[in-house]
Amino acid sequence: MRDIDAISGDVLDLSLRLHRELGPGMLESVYETVLAGRLSAMGYSVARQRPVDIVFDGQRFVGAFRIDLLVDERLVVEIKSIERLSAAHAKQLLTYLRLLNQPVGLIVNFGGETLKEGVKRVVNDYSSSSAPPRLRVNKPLEVKECSILQA
């Protein structure tokens, strides 16, 4: 099993290269397709637009949301192509991480002039020394009678 920090590093390296070569402002689906293809060529398993079902109060909601990329069944990657990220984007990713019980996610925004301000790493109860305390979430999401099923 590959180290989560190594996976994150490869995703970021490829993202920087894509941003330099393709430039900003294309559709999110273009960046998603190319990034997924490059990661697959490196030997990663990559699931695109993975649906996640939610069961709440005995009722199943099929495909309640979709995550852009799930790399090696461990790293959630949310791709954006907008002028600038907002706090809502980090909250969206953190919700995905909590519900999927995944440790780390990346938001990669290809919409800016440079990728430097467009990358955000979000950590859910992850004890890596590379994760600053402000990015760690140590309390699990408490939702009465709710479970998540991956489709």
Residue frames relative to the residue before (quaternion, step in Angstrom):
aa qw qx qy qz dx dy dz
M 1.0000 0.0000 0.0000 0.0000 0.00 0.00 0.00
R 0.4043 -0.7305 0.5016 0.2266 3.57 -0.82 1.01
D 0.5577 -0.6026 0.4703 0.3237 3.50 -1.20 0.70
I 0.5392 -0.6543 0.4278 0.3134 3.59 -0.90 0.93
D 0.6402 0.5186 -0.3298 0.4609 3.59 1.07 -0.70
A 0.6268 0.5193 -0.3332 0.4759 3.61 1.09 -0.65
I 0.6318 0.5178 -0.3270 0.4751 3.58 1.01 -0.80
S 0.6504 0.5165 -0.3077 0.4643 3.59 0.92 -0.94
G 0.6511 0.5307 -0.3098 0.4455 3.56 0.97 -0.88
D 0.6620 0.4969 -0.3063 0.4702 3.57 0.96 -0.84
V 0.6353 0.5193 -0.3296 0.4671 3.59 0.99 -0.80
L 0.6780 0.4861 -0.2971 0.4646 3.59 0.91 -0.86
D 0.6309 0.5289 -0.3355 0.4580 3.61 0.96 -0.81
L 0.6809 0.4745 -0.2868 0.4785 3.58 0.89 -0.91
S 0.6327 0.5406 -0.3290 0.4463 3.58 1.01 -0.79
L 0.6389 0.5164 -0.3215 0.4710 3.58 0.99 -0.83
R 0.6573 0.5097 -0.3064 0.4629 3.56 0.94 -0.88
L 0.6511 0.5149 -0.3115 0.4625 3.58 0.95 -0.88
H 0.6579 0.5116 -0.3149 0.4541 3.57 0.92 -0.89
R 0.6522 0.5080 -0.3141 0.4669 3.58 0.99 -0.81
E 0.7461 0.4348 -0.2278 0.4498 3.57 0.86 -0.98
L 0.7624 0.3615 -0.2000 0.4981 3.60 0.92 -0.86
G 0.3772 -0.7302 0.4832 0.3018 3.57 1.16 -0.59
P 0.6056 -0.5774 0.4101 0.3629 3.56 -1.30 0.22
G 0.7572 0.4941 -0.2773 0.3249 3.50 -1.38 0.16
M 0.4994 0.6157 -0.4691 0.3891 3.61 1.16 0.13
L 0.6615 -0.4775 0.3799 0.4361 3.55 -1.28 0.10
E 0.6132 -0.5592 0.4153 0.3726 3.55 -1.16 0.64
S 0.6347 0.5623 -0.3313 0.4138 3.57 0.97 -0.82
V 0.6092 0.5419 -0.3565 0.4562 3.61 1.09 -0.61
Y 0.6802 0.4731 -0.2910 0.4783 3.59 0.83 -0.97
E 0.6346 0.5402 -0.3239 0.4478 3.58 0.99 -0.85
T 0.6684 0.5120 -0.2942 0.4523 3.58 0.87 -0.97
V 0.7076 0.4576 -0.2688 0.4666 3.56 0.80 -1.02
L 0.6493 0.5121 -0.3216 0.4612 3.61 0.92 -0.86
A 0.6531 0.5071 -0.3125 0.4675 3.59 0.93 -0.88
G 0.6580 0.5156 -0.3082 0.4541 3.59 0.95 -0.82
R 0.6695 0.4902 -0.2971 0.4724 3.56 0.95 -0.86
L 0.6480 0.5077 -0.3205 0.4686 3.60 0.98 -0.80
S 0.6303 0.5257 -0.3256 0.4695 3.58 1.01 -0.79
A 0.6475 0.5213 -0.3117 0.4603 3.58 0.99 -0.83
M 0.6598 0.4855 -0.2981 0.4900 3.59 1.20 -0.50
G 0.6218 -0.5803 0.3300 0.4094 3.59 1.27 0.00
Y 0.4993 0.6395 -0.4382 0.3869 3.59 1.22 0.19
S 0.3660 -0.6435 0.6035 0.2961 3.54 -1.22 0.46
V 0.0406 -0.8108 0.5829 -0.0346 3.55 -0.79 1.04
A 0.1255 -0.7638 0.6305 0.0577 3.55 -0.79 1.08
R 0.1877 -0.7875 0.5813 0.0823 3.57 -0.81 1.05
Q 0.8551 0.0399 -0.0557 0.5139 3.55 -1.10 0.83
R 0.1368 0.8265 -0.5290 0.1351 3.54 0.92 0.95
P 0.3155 -0.7563 0.5407 0.1901 3.58 -0.66 1.08
V 0.1162 -0.7618 0.6340 0.0650 3.52 -1.16 0.68
D 0.2814 -0.7590 0.5713 0.1354 3.52 -0.79 1.12
I 0.1971 -0.7511 0.6170 0.1278 3.55 -1.20 0.57
V 0.1533 -0.7453 0.6412 0.0994 3.54 -1.02 0.86
F 0.0674 0.7931 -0.5971 0.1000 3.54 -0.67 1.16
D 0.8549 -0.0318 -0.0174 0.5175 3.51 -0.85 1.05
G 0.7405 -0.4404 0.2172 0.4588 3.56 0.98 0.93
Q 0.6727 0.4605 -0.2997 0.4956 3.59 1.24 -0.08
R 0.2922 -0.7661 0.5523 0.1507 3.57 -0.94 0.94
F 0.1503 -0.7641 0.6245 0.0600 3.54 -0.92 1.03
V 0.2664 -0.8070 0.5137 0.1178 3.54 -0.22 1.34
G 0.8566 0.0520 -0.0633 0.5094 3.55 -0.93 0.98
A 0.1070 0.8405 -0.5237 0.0888 3.58 1.01 0.80
F 0.7766 -0.0762 0.0125 0.6253 3.56 1.17 -0.56
R 0.2705 -0.7392 0.5942 0.1652 3.54 -1.32 0.24
I 0.2619 -0.7299 0.6046 0.1818 3.52 -1.06 0.79
D 0.5714 -0.6320 0.3965 0.3418 3.58 -0.96 0.85
L 0.7984 -0.0855 0.0934 0.5887 3.59 0.72 -1.09
L 0.0682 -0.7312 0.6749 0.0720 3.51 -1.20 0.67
V 0.1523 -0.8226 0.5471 0.0279 3.54 -0.40 1.32
D 0.8511 -0.0522 -0.0303 0.5216 3.56 -0.79 1.13
E 0.5882 -0.6135 0.3453 0.3981 3.58 1.11 0.75
R 0.6852 0.5039 -0.2667 0.4533 3.62 1.23 0.32
L 0.7888 0.2833 -0.1382 0.5277 3.59 0.94 -0.83
V 0.2281 -0.7600 0.5980 0.1128 3.56 -0.72 1.13
V 0.0660 -0.7915 0.6076 0.0043 3.58 -0.80 1.06
E 0.1283 -0.7724 0.6213 0.0312 3.52 -0.76 1.14
I 0.1687 -0.8120 0.5561 0.0540 3.58 -0.60 1.16
K 0.0540 -0.7796 0.6240 -0.0034 3.53 -1.01 0.96
S 0.0654 -0.7504 0.6531 0.0785 3.53 -1.31 0.37
I 0.3480 0.7239 -0.4912 0.3369 3.51 0.53 1.31
E 0.6927 -0.4891 0.3201 0.4224 3.57 -1.22 0.31
R 0.7912 -0.1530 0.1106 0.5817 3.59 0.91 -0.89
L 0.5211 -0.6374 0.4807 0.3019 3.53 -1.20 0.66
S 0.1944 -0.7511 0.6151 0.1402 3.54 -1.21 0.51
A 0.6930 -0.4574 0.3509 0.4330 3.56 -1.30 0.16
A 0.5857 0.5987 -0.3650 0.4066 3.60 1.11 -0.62
H 0.6295 0.5417 -0.3417 0.4399 3.59 1.04 -0.68
A 0.6535 0.4925 -0.3086 0.4850 3.59 0.99 -0.80
K 0.6411 0.5153 -0.3252 0.4666 3.59 1.01 -0.76
Q 0.6130 0.5426 -0.3402 0.4626 3.58 1.04 -0.76
L 0.6913 0.4700 -0.2831 0.4702 3.58 0.82 -0.97
L 0.6405 0.5213 -0.3300 0.4573 3.58 0.95 -0.81
T 0.6149 0.5316 -0.3397 0.4732 3.60 1.03 -0.70
Y 0.6413 0.5131 -0.3201 0.4722 3.59 0.93 -0.88
L 0.6617 0.5112 -0.3096 0.4528 3.59 0.88 -0.92
R 0.6661 0.5037 -0.3060 0.4571 3.57 0.89 -0.89
L 0.7108 0.4681 -0.2652 0.4530 3.57 0.81 -1.00
L 0.7213 0.4087 -0.2367 0.5067 3.59 1.07 -0.70
N 0.3432 -0.7604 0.4754 0.2793 3.57 1.33 -0.12
Q 0.3747 0.6985 -0.5004 0.3483 3.55 0.93 1.02
P 0.5036 -0.7103 0.4102 0.2712 3.59 -0.99 0.76
V 0.8357 0.1006 0.0198 0.5395 3.59 0.86 -0.92
G 0.0050 -0.7819 0.6233 0.0071 3.50 -1.17 0.70
L 0.2265 -0.7530 0.6025 0.1363 3.51 -1.26 0.48
I 0.1779 -0.6966 0.6787 0.1497 3.51 -1.19 0.69
V 0.0373 -0.7839 0.6197 -0.0031 3.55 -0.80 1.02
N 0.1037 -0.8071 0.5810 0.0130 3.55 -0.54 1.24
F 0.2035 -0.8132 0.5403 0.0738 3.55 -0.45 1.26
G 0.5337 0.6925 -0.3716 0.3123 3.60 1.25 -0.06
G 0.6490 0.5506 -0.3225 0.4143 3.60 1.15 -0.41
E 0.7010 -0.4549 0.3487 0.4244 3.54 -1.34 0.18
T 0.7715 0.0771 -0.0440 0.6300 3.55 1.05 -0.84
L 0.5355 -0.6384 0.4487 0.3231 3.55 -1.20 0.45
K 0.4719 0.7182 -0.4213 0.2899 3.57 1.22 -0.46
E 0.7537 0.3572 -0.2137 0.5086 3.61 0.83 -0.90
G 0.6637 0.5384 -0.2896 0.4309 3.56 1.28 -0.14
V 0.6342 0.5001 -0.3466 0.4771 3.59 1.20 0.30
K 0.0280 0.7819 -0.6211 0.0457 3.54 -0.92 0.96
R 0.2011 -0.7611 0.6086 0.0996 3.54 -0.89 1.00
V 0.0927 -0.7873 0.6094 0.0137 3.55 -0.83 1.04
V 0.1364 -0.8120 0.5672 0.0201 3.54 -0.82 1.06
N 0.1683 -0.7809 0.5989 0.0568 3.54 -0.95 0.99
D 0.8266 -0.2113 0.1064 0.5107 3.58 -0.34 1.27
Y 0.3849 0.7162 -0.4757 0.3355 3.56 0.96 0.93
S 0.2937 -0.8164 0.4805 0.1279 3.56 -0.73 1.05
S 0.3344 0.7551 -0.5054 0.2501 3.61 1.17 0.30
S 0.4996 -0.6539 0.4758 0.3105 3.55 -1.02 0.76
S 0.6083 0.5628 -0.3608 0.4278 3.60 1.20 -0.34
A 0.6470 0.4967 -0.3217 0.4809 3.58 1.24 -0.21
P 0.3540 -0.7413 0.5234 0.2264 3.59 -0.56 1.10
P 0.6478 -0.5635 0.3448 0.3794 3.61 -1.07 0.70
R 0.6366 0.5501 -0.3470 0.4143 3.63 0.98 -0.70
L 0.6928 0.4594 -0.2786 0.4810 3.60 1.22 -0.38
R 0.5845 0.5878 -0.3729 0.4170 3.58 1.25 -0.09
V 0.1520 -0.7533 0.6345 0.0828 3.51 -1.07 0.79
N 0.1176 -0.8546 0.5052 0.0238 3.55 -0.36 1.23
K 0.6727 0.4498 -0.3062 0.5014 3.57 1.21 -0.10
P 0.3947 -0.7244 0.5079 0.2479 3.60 -0.74 0.98
L 0.5665 -0.5820 0.4649 0.3525 3.52 -1.21 0.56
E 0.1742 -0.7929 0.5776 0.0862 3.56 -0.77 1.03
V 0.1284 0.7643 -0.6155 0.1434 3.54 -0.47 1.25
K 0.4026 -0.7330 0.4977 0.2300 3.55 -0.68 1.10
E 0.8701 -0.0290 -0.0260 0.4913 3.54 -0.95 1.05
C 0.5177 0.5989 -0.4471 0.4164 3.58 0.82 0.97
S 0.0640 0.7804 -0.6210 0.0342 3.55 -0.93 0.86
I 0.3407 -0.7375 0.5539 0.1822 3.52 -1.22 0.55
L 0.0953 -0.7772 0.6210 0.0357 3.53 -0.99 0.88
Q 0.3105 -0.7372 0.5640 0.2048 3.57 -0.79 0.94
A 0.3774 -0.7353 0.5218 0.2112 3.53 -0.92 0.95
